[in-house]
Amino acid sequence: MVIYLKHQNLIEKFKADKGIADKTYYRNAFIEHISEQKSTPVILSKRNRKILRYYDTPMYKKRHLIEYFLNRN
């Protein structure tokens, strides 16, 4: 939960239409926090989740491309 708390404080400083993250941040508390900021969460659900959450697929694919680009050596 330390990672969640650190990132929760970080996202409070920014205003955005969408909160985009990878499935590491799939927890309901993080999703609710993004929603409280009046942003739409774009976070893929884990495969073993009983009820899969809707997410904006094209936007999530863009997130992946950006992450891939930033992590290139």
Residue, then its C-alpha position, 0 to 999 in steps of 0.5 A: m500500500v505504500i506505492y498507492l499512498k505515494h501515488q495518491n498524493l501525486i495525483e492530487k496535484f494534477k487535474a486531468d480528464k482521465g487517470i491512466a495507469d497500468k493494472t498494478y493500480y487496479r484496486n478499488a480505492f485507487i479507482e475511487h480516488i481518481s473518480e473523486q478527482k472528477s477524472t475517468p479511470v483508464i485502468l485494466s482489470k486483473r484477469n482474476r477479478k470477478i467483475l471486469r471493469y470497463y476501460d477505454t481500450p484505445m486510450y489504454k493502448k496509447r498508455h502502453l506505447i508511451e510507457y514502452f517509449l519511455n522505458r527504451n534504452 
